């Protein structure tokens, strides 16, 4: 069961933490939803029509990119 004190962040925070643009975050979400190639592999939590991301998921995603790059492998798996 998910923690009741999970912090959710908006596209803007995801963009800032990844050093990418908000439009990139939206495009990645669209690509993931449509089954197209994508890098951002985090499922959003939808609150109505508003996507939010669990901060824990975002941090794990960033760690996986860093680990992949440290190993010399491709960043997107």
N, CA, C and O atoms as CSV, one atom per row, in Angstrom:
chain,resi,resn,atom,element,x,y,z
A,1,UNK,N,N,0.845,-1.187,0.000
A,1,UNK,CA,C,0.000,0.000,0.000
A,1,UNK,C,C,0.882,1.239,0.000
A,1,UNK,O,O,1.835,1.310,0.775
A,2,UNK,N,N,0.584,2.232,-0.862
A,2,UNK,CA,C,1.397,3.439,-0.924
A,2,UNK,C,C,1.364,4.220,0.377
A,2,UNK,O,O,0.385,4.182,1.123
A,3,UNK,N,N,2.439,4.919,0.629
A,3,UNK,CA,C,2.524,5.762,1.812
A,3,UNK,C,C,1.500,6.883,1.722
A,3,UNK,O,O,1.236,7.408,0.640
A,4,UNK,N,N,0.924,7.248,2.868
A,4,UNK,CA,C,-0.074,8.314,2.873
A,4,UNK,C,C,0.562,9.692,2.824
A,4,UNK,O,O,-0.136,10.684,2.613
A,5,UNK,N,N,1.891,9.775,3.017
A,5,UNK,CA,C,2.548,11.078,2.989
A,5,UNK,C,C,3.436,11.228,1.751
A,5,UNK,O,O,4.456,11.916,1.797
A,6,UNK,N,N,3.053,10.590,0.655
A,6,UNK,CA,C,3.796,10.695,-0.597
A,6,UNK,C,C,3.684,12.109,-1.143
A,6,UNK,O,O,2.589,12.662,-1.238
A,7,UNK,N,N,4.812,12.686,-1.498
A,7,UNK,CA,C,4.824,14.029,-2.067
A,7,UNK,C,C,4.684,13.921,-3.575
A,7,UNK,O,O,5.396,13.154,-4.223
A,8,UNK,N,N,3.764,14.693,-4.123
A,8,UNK,CA,C,3.542,14.726,-5.564
A,8,UNK,C,C,4.036,16.050,-6.120
A,8,UNK,O,O,3.887,17.097,-5.490
A,9,UNK,N,N,4.632,15.990,-7.318
A,9,UNK,CA,C,5.143,17.206,-7.950
A,9,UNK,C,C,4.559,17.360,-9.343
A,9,UNK,O,O,4.134,16.387,-9.965
A,10,UNK,N,N,4.544,18.588,-9.820
A,10,UNK,CA,C,4.013,18.928,-11.140
A,10,UNK,C,C,5.091,18.763,-12.208
A,10,UNK,O,O,6.257,18.510,-11.908
A,11,UNK,N,N,4.664,18.914,-13.467
A,11,UNK,CA,C,5.588,18.854,-14.602
A,11,UNK,C,C,6.764,19.807,-14.412
A,11,UNK,O,O,7.899,19.469,-14.750
A,12,UNK,N,N,6.503,20.975,-13.883
A,12,UNK,CA,C,7.558,21.984,-13.710
A,12,UNK,C,C,8.693,21.445,-12.836
A,12,UNK,O,O,9.865,21.632,-13.161
A,13,UNK,N,N,8.356,20.785,-11.743
A,13,UNK,CA,C,9.383,20.235,-10.854
A,13,UNK,C,C,10.146,19.101,-11.531
A,13,UNK,O,O,11.359,18.980,-11.366
A,14,UNK,N,N,9.434,18.269,-12.294
A,14,UNK,CA,C,10.100,17.192,-13.043
A,14,UNK,C,C,11.079,17.807,-14.036
A,14,UNK,O,O,12.211,17.342,-14.165
A,15,UNK,N,N,10.646,18.844,-14.732
A,15,UNK,CA,C,11.499,19.514,-15.708
A,15,UNK,C,C,12.737,20.095,-15.029
A,15,UNK,O,O,13.847,19.961,-15.544
A,16,UNK,N,N,12.557,20.730,-13.896
A,16,UNK,CA,C,13.685,21.326,-13.191
A,16,UNK,C,C,14.662,20.257,-12.712
A,16,UNK,O,O,15.875,20.422,-12.843
A,17,UNK,N,N,14.138,19.161,-12.157
A,17,UNK,CA,C,15.011,18.112,-11.615
A,17,UNK,C,C,15.758,17.351,-12.706
A,17,UNK,O,O,16.831,16.803,-12.452
A,18,UNK,N,N,15.206,17.311,-13.910
A,18,UNK,CA,C,15.858,16.611,-15.021
A,18,UNK,C,C,16.627,17.571,-15.929
A,18,UNK,O,O,17.285,17.142,-16.877
A,19,UNK,N,N,16.542,18.856,-15.641
A,19,UNK,CA,C,17.153,19.897,-16.483
A,19,UNK,C,C,16.627,19.838,-17.914
A,19,UNK,O,O,17.363,20.066,-18.874
A,20,UNK,N,N,15.355,19.532,-18.031
A,20,UNK,CA,C,14.684,19.500,-19.328
A,20,UNK,C,C,13.537,20.504,-19.274
A,20,UNK,O,O,13.265,21.083,-18.223
A,21,UNK,N,N,12.867,20.710,-20.401
A,21,UNK,CA,C,11.755,21.656,-20.441
A,21,UNK,C,C,10.446,20.979,-20.032
A,21,UNK,O,O,10.331,19.753,-20.053
A,22,UNK,N,N,9.468,21.798,-19.663
A,22,UNK,CA,C,8.153,21.264,-19.328
A,22,UNK,C,C,7.517,20.597,-20.548
A,22,UNK,O,O,6.810,19.599,-20.415
A,23,UNK,N,N,7.768,21.146,-21.725
A,23,UNK,CA,C,7.191,20.540,-22.930
A,23,UNK,C,C,7.788,19.160,-23.173
A,23,UNK,O,O,7.096,18.271,-23.669
A,24,UNK,N,N,9.060,18.963,-22.835
A,24,UNK,CA,C,9.679,17.641,-22.963
A,24,UNK,C,C,8.971,16.645,-22.043
A,24,UNK,O,O,8.691,15.515,-22.442
A,25,UNK,N,N,8.685,17.068,-20.816
A,25,UNK,CA,C,7.987,16.196,-19.862
A,25,UNK,C,C,6.620,15.809,-20.429
A,25,UNK,O,O,6.237,14.640,-20.378
A,26,UNK,N,N,5.886,16.779,-20.967
A,26,UNK,CA,C,4.571,16.492,-21.546
A,26,UNK,C,C,4.682,15.574,-22.751
A,26,UNK,O,O,3.882,14.652,-22.909
A,27,UNK,N,N,5.682,15.824,-23.611
A,27,UNK,CA,C,5.875,14.967,-24.787
A,27,UNK,C,C,6.217,13.538,-24.378
A,27,UNK,O,O,5.717,12.585,-24.975
A,28,UNK,N,N,7.057,13.386,-23.375
A,28,UNK,CA,C,7.423,12.053,-22.900
A,28,UNK,C,C,6.213,11.316,-22.334
A,28,UNK,O,O,6.046,10.118,-22.561
A,29,UNK,N,N,5.370,12.038,-21.595
A,29,UNK,CA,C,4.151,11.416,-21.049
A,29,UNK,C,C,3.238,10.958,-22.186
A,29,UNK,O,O,2.681,9.862,-22.131
A,30,UNK,N,N,3.085,11.791,-23.213
A,30,UNK,CA,C,2.268,11.448,-24.372
A,30,UNK,C,C,2.841,10.213,-25.072
A,30,UNK,O,O,2.103,9.280,-25.392
A,31,UNK,N,N,4.157,10.209,-25.309
A,31,UNK,CA,C,4.791,9.077,-25.986
A,31,UNK,C,C,4.605,7.783,-25.185
A,31,UNK,O,O,4.297,6.735,-25.753
A,32,UNK,N,N,4.790,7.861,-23.882
A,32,UNK,CA,C,4.632,6.675,-23.029
A,32,UNK,C,C,3.204,6.152,-23.121
A,32,UNK,O,O,2.977,4.950,-23.258
A,33,UNK,N,N,2.244,7.071,-23.043
A,33,UNK,CA,C,0.829,6.692,-23.093
A,33,UNK,C,C,0.463,6.030,-24.422
A,33,UNK,O,O,-0.369,5.124,-24.462
A,34,UNK,N,N,1.090,6.489,-25.507
A,34,UNK,CA,C,0.789,5.971,-26.841
A,34,UNK,C,C,1.656,4.776,-27.235
A,34,UNK,O,O,1.511,4.240,-28.333
A,35,UNK,N,N,2.558,4.357,-26.342
A,35,UNK,CA,C,3.408,3.206,-26.634
A,35,UNK,C,C,4.558,3.517,-27.573
A,35,UNK,O,O,5.114,2.612,-28.194
A,36,UNK,N,N,4.917,4.777,-27.681
A,36,UNK,CA,C,6.027,5.201,-28.534
A,36,UNK,C,C,7.326,5.199,-27.729
A,36,UNK,O,O,7.285,5.203,-26.499
A,37,UNK,N,N,8.472,5.193,-28.400
A,37,UNK,CA,C,9.744,5.250,-27.670
A,37,UNK,C,C,9.809,6.496,-26.784
A,37,UNK,O,O,9.436,7.594,-27.196
A,38,UNK,N,N,10.291,6.293,-25.562
A,38,UNK,CA,C,10.367,7.390,-24.596
A,38,UNK,C,C,11.485,7.115,-23.609
A,38,UNK,O,O,11.978,5.991,-23.511
A,39,UNK,N,N,11.879,8.138,-22.882
A,39,UNK,CA,C,12.927,8.025,-21.877
A,39,UNK,C,C,12.328,8.089,-20.471
A,39,UNK,O,O,12.700,7.306,-19.597
A,40,UNK,N,N,11.417,9.005,-20.261
A,40,UNK,CA,C,10.815,9.213,-18.936
A,40,UNK,C,C,9.831,8.075,-18.664
A,40,UNK,O,O,8.719,8.066,-19.192
A,41,UNK,N,N,10.248,7.124,-17.841
A,41,UNK,CA,C,9.425,5.938,-17.614
A,41,UNK,C,C,8.778,5.946,-16.226
A,41,UNK,O,O,8.833,4.959,-15.491
A,42,UNK,N,N,8.177,7.058,-15.895
A,42,UNK,CA,C,7.480,7.220,-14.621
A,42,UNK,C,C,5.995,7.375,-14.904
A,42,UNK,O,O,5.595,8.187,-15.738
A,43,UNK,N,N,5.183,6.597,-14.209
A,43,UNK,CA,C,3.734,6.729,-14.356
A,43,UNK,C,C,3.237,7.929,-13.559
A,43,UNK,O,O,3.542,8.049,-12.373
A,44,UNK,N,N,2.482,8.813,-14.189
A,44,UNK,CA,C,1.920,9.935,-13.435
A,44,UNK,C,C,0.737,9.483,-12.580
A,44,UNK,O,O,0.055,8.508,-12.896
A,45,UNK,N,N,0.518,10.202,-11.512
A,45,UNK,CA,C,-0.688,10.052,-10.707
A,45,UNK,C,C,-1.635,11.130,-11.216
A,45,UNK,O,O,-1.330,12.320,-11.127
A,46,UNK,N,N,-2.770,10.724,-11.744
A,46,UNK,CA,C,-3.700,11.702,-12.296
A,46,UNK,C,C,-4.668,12.166,-11.202
A,46,UNK,O,O,-5.320,11.352,-10.548
A,47,UNK,N,N,-4.748,13.459,-11.021
A,47,UNK,CA,C,-5.724,14.073,-10.125
A,47,UNK,C,C,-6.656,14.839,-11.036
A,47,UNK,O,O,-6.379,15.974,-11.425
A,48,UNK,N,N,-7.764,14.206,-11.370
A,48,UNK,CA,C,-8.625,14.749,-12.413
A,48,UNK,C,C,-7.871,14.671,-13.730
A,48,UNK,O,O,-7.441,13.593,-14.142
A,49,UNK,N,N,-7.709,15.813,-14.390
A,49,UNK,CA,C,-6.945,15.876,-15.633
A,49,UNK,C,C,-5.497,16.309,-15.411
A,49,UNK,O,O,-4.744,16.479,-16.370
A,50,UNK,N,N,-5.113,16.487,-14.160
A,50,UNK,CA,C,-3.785,17.030,-13.848
A,50,UNK,C,C,-2.803,15.930,-13.462
A,50,UNK,O,O,-3.008,15.236,-12.466
A,51,UNK,N,N,-1.732,15.767,-14.250
A,51,UNK,CA,C,-0.738,14.755,-13.914
A,51,UNK,C,C,0.200,15.249,-12.818
A,51,UNK,O,O,0.637,16.400,-12.816
A,52,UNK,N,N,0.493,14.355,-11.897
A,52,UNK,CA,C,1.466,14.621,-10.843
A,52,UNK,C,C,2.378,13.414,-10.770
A,52,UNK,O,O,2.002,12.315,-11.179
A,53,UNK,N,N,3.581,13.619,-10.247
A,53,UNK,CA,C,4.567,12.545,-10.156
A,53,UNK,C,C,5.007,12.382,-8.711
A,53,UNK,O,O,5.206,13.360,-7.991
A,54,UNK,N,N,5.155,11.124,-8.299
A,54,UNK,CA,C,5.668,10.840,-6.956
A,54,UNK,C,C,7.148,11.210,-6.941
A,54,UNK,O,O,7.903,10.803,-7.824
A,55,UNK,N,N,7.554,11.975,-5.944
A,55,UNK,CA,C,8.943,12.414,-5.853
A,55,UNK,C,C,9.870,11.211,-5.731
A,55,UNK,O,O,10.990,11.242,-6.240
A,56,UNK,N,N,9.418,10.149,-5.062
A,56,UNK,CA,C,10.232,8.941,-4.912
A,56,UNK,C,C,10.497,8.291,-6.266
A,56,UNK,O,O,11.603,7.818,-6.530
A,57,UNK,N,N,9.469,8.269,-7.130
A,57,UNK,CA,C,9.630,7.694,-8.467
A,57,UNK,C,C,10.615,8.518,-9.292
A,57,UNK,O,O,11.446,7.969,-10.015
A,58,UNK,N,N,10.512,9.827,-9.178
A,58,UNK,CA,C,11.396,10.711,-9.923
A,58,UNK,C,C,12.843,10.537,-9.463
A,58,UNK,O,O,13.755,10.474,-10.288
A,59,UNK,N,N,13.051,10.461,-8.161
A,59,UNK,CA,C,14.403,10.277,-7.643
A,59,UNK,C,C,14.981,8.931,-8.080
A,59,UNK,O,O,16.161,8.849,-8.420
A,60,UNK,N,N,14.165,7.877,-8.075
A,60,UNK,CA,C,14.624,6.562,-8.527
A,60,UNK,C,C,14.977,6.603,-10.014
A,60,UNK,O,O,15.961,5.994,-10.435
A,61,UNK,N,N,14.187,7.310,-10.801
A,61,UNK,CA,C,14.464,7.463,-12.228
A,61,UNK,C,C,15.818,8.134,-12.436
A,61,UNK,O,O,16.615,7.684,-13.260
A,62,UNK,N,N,16.079,9.201,-11.698
A,62,UNK,CA,C,17.347,9.916,-11.834
A,62,UNK,C,C,18.528,9.047,-11.406
A,62,UNK,O,O,19.589,9.092,-12.028
A,63,UNK,N,N,18.350,8.266,-10.362
A,63,UNK,CA,C,19.410,7.352,-9.919
A,63,UNK,C,C,19.681,6.311,-10.996
A,63,UNK,O,O,20.836,5.975,-11.257
A,64,UNK,N,N,18.622,5.796,-11.623
A,64,UNK,CA,C,18.808,4.778,-12.662
A,64,UNK,C,C,19.556,5.358,-13.860
A,64,UNK,O,O,20.376,4.665,-14.462
A,65,UNK,N,N,19.291,6.606,-14.216
A,65,UNK,CA,C,20.027,7.244,-15.314
A,65,UNK,C,C,21.492,7.403,-14.956
A,65,UNK,O,O,22.371,7.129,-15.773
A,66,UNK,N,N,21.752,7.841,-13.748
A,66,UNK,CA,C,23.119,8.039,-13.296
A,66,UNK,C,C,23.869,6.715,-13.271
A,66,UNK,O,O,25.013,6.637,-13.721
A,67,UNK,N,N,23.225,5.668,-12.744
A,67,UNK,CA,C,23.864,4.355,-12.673
A,67,UNK,C,C,24.138,3.818,-14.069
A,67,UNK,O,O,25.203,3.251,-14.317
A,68,UNK,N,N,23.200,3.988,-14.973
A,68,UNK,CA,C,23.366,3.515,-16.335
A,68,UNK,C,C,24.520,4.244,-17.021
A,68,UNK,O,O,25.311,3.629,-17.735
A,69,UNK,N,N,24.611,5.535,-16.805
A,69,UNK,CA,C,25.699,6.311,-17.409
A,69,UNK,C,C,27.043,5.962,-16.791
A,69,UNK,O,O,28.058,5.948,-17.487
A,70,UNK,N,N,27.060,5.679,-15.484
A,70,UNK,CA,C,28.302,5.294,-14.814
A,70,UNK,C,C,28.815,3.961,-15.334
A,70,UNK,O,O,30.024,3.736,-15.386
A,71,UNK,N,N,27.900,3.072,-15.720
A,71,UNK,CA,C,28.266,1.757,-16.234
A,71,UNK,C,C,28.652,1.805,-17.705
A,71,UNK,O,O,29.101,0.802,-18.259
A,72,UNK,N,N,28.482,2.946,-18.336
A,72,UNK,CA,C,28.817,3.083,-19.739
A,72,UNK,C,C,27.719,2.597,-20.656
A,72,UNK,O,O,27.902,2.548,-21.872
A,73,UNK,N,N,26.563,2.232,-20.082
A,73,UNK,CA,C,25.439,1.751,-20.888
A,73,UNK,C,C,24.576,2.898,-21.361
A,73,UNK,O,O,24.782,4.046,-20.966
A,74,UNK,N,N,23.605,2.587,-22.212
A,74,UNK,CA,C,22.702,3.633,-22.686
A,74,UNK,C,C,21.853,4.171,-21.549
A,74,UNK,O,O,21.450,3.423,-20.658
A,75,UNK,N,N,21.584,5.453,-21.581
A,75,UNK,CA,C,20.842,6.107,-20.503
A,75,UNK,C,C,19.386,5.692,-20.466
A,75,UNK,O,O,18.771,5.765,-19.402
A,76,UNK,N,N,18.805,5.261,-21.569
A,76,UNK,CA,C,17.388,4.936,-21.573
A,76,UNK,C,C,17.127,3.436,-21.669
A,76,UNK,O,O,16.058,3.012,-22.106
A,77,UNK,N,N,18.073,2.669,-21.273
A,77,UNK,CA,C,17.880,1.225,-21.175
A,77,UNK,C,C,17.988,0.540,-22.451
A,77,UNK,O,O,17.847,-0.681,-22.511
